[in-house]
Amino acid sequence: MGQFSLWKNLKNYPMNIKIKTNNRKKVDKKLVEEVLPKSFEDLIKDVHELGICGECGGCVSFCSAGEIKAIVMPESGPPVYYDKDNCLHCGICYLVCPQTHVMDNELNKRFNYKVSIGNYTKVTSSQATSEEIRKKATDGGVVTAILSYLLDKNLISGAIVSKKEGPFNRIPFFASTKDELLEAAGSHYDLSQGVVGLENYNSFVPTITKLKQVVSLDMPSIAVVGTPCQIMSIRKMQELSILPAHIVKYTLGLFCNLNFSFNADARKELEERFDFSFDDVEKLNIKENLIIQLKNGQTKYIDFKDIHEFARSACFACRDFSNVYADISFGGLGSKDGYTTSVIRTKAGEEIYNNALREGYIQETSDMNTSVKKSEMLAKVISFGKRKFERYKQARKARE
């Protein structure tokens, strides 16, 4: 039924139009010869060739020809044709791509978008009550705690998250038990094994590429934890009623300023520029700055503007910092160490947050949730949102 919904609304979105002009009539009397939907070839031209593909995996996950493999995700780089003849030329890949912006008006209306911050009903600073979760968490462990609540209450069958693979990289992972959630908790990097694997370090995880695999497991409802581009792709899918939209019940979004990707040469340059060795790194975190905690207790704070050349190019084509289309957005920005800032946006998000709080999965402290503190949290989120939007406009102007 999702495909019919797509064609029903297709007239609202970009298409390739071939025009045939009858020379015997005036120029303004043009005859439309053929109208074609956008295709993966257009996505290559409008996104890949500009170097702004975020490699979120949305186009591959929601491809209507997925079962016969028209396009695939390679080990690195943007999606590619697997078999061009299998492509249905339906345009779904183009529509769900977060870099095409062809459905911004629909999503902004649905989610009551406000510039830089998006719509929200509540902002709070909290942490998981579980000490085990807090030990593994990057910030306060609230995302893992809420997912634990959803599993315990049988509100979801599992959650698409990311987990550590090796000392540096993380991979998409479907967690269906609390132990698996704990295994995936936190975005820190355990460097006890040295720097093996860092030669191709990438802080971005293509989480939603797991969606179709989850559908094959016949899961009735799941949660997805993702970056703004990933959540936006899912929301586009839901707006068009494209499978597997029906199984995504909750979207938990992460604040995202930049993601980084660097090879061995770039790693060496970072070490020399900021006077540290990755052999001595205990933990990496991203808040107001890139935070590097060393094993000797020293902490280095690196301004984002000083490491722009190591950021993924797609990040400069993204304008969403605080994940405005998620049910709840999370990050460390605005909260003290050991706590998570949560921006609650939808009725579904408000319900699960309040119930997790009521059931004792998360806890708030009064000193971090005064009117002044909440204003300070919002001010920081809005400020970062404005900065990211300005960066997006500058990058777009440069491409033009």
Secondary structure, DSSP 4 states (H G I P E B T S, - for coil): -HHHHHHHHGGGS-EEEEEEE-TTS-TT-EEEEEEEE--HHHHIIIIITTT------HHHHT-TTGGG-SEE--SSSS-EES-GGG----SHHHHH-TTT-TTHHHHHHHTT--TTT---SEEEEEEES-HHHHHH-SSS-HHHHHHHHHHHTTS-SEEEEEEEETTTEEEEEEE-SHHHHHHH-------TTTTTTTTEEE----GGGGHHHHHHTT-S-EEEEE-HHHHHHHHHHHHTT-TTGGGEEEEEEE--S--BEEEHHHHHHHHHHHT--GGGEEEEEESSSEEEEETTS-EEEE-GGGGGGGB-GGGGG---SS-TTSSEEEESTTS-TT-EEEEE-SHHHHHHHHHHHHTTSEEE-GGGSSHHHHHHHHHHHHHHHHHHHHHHHHHHHHH-
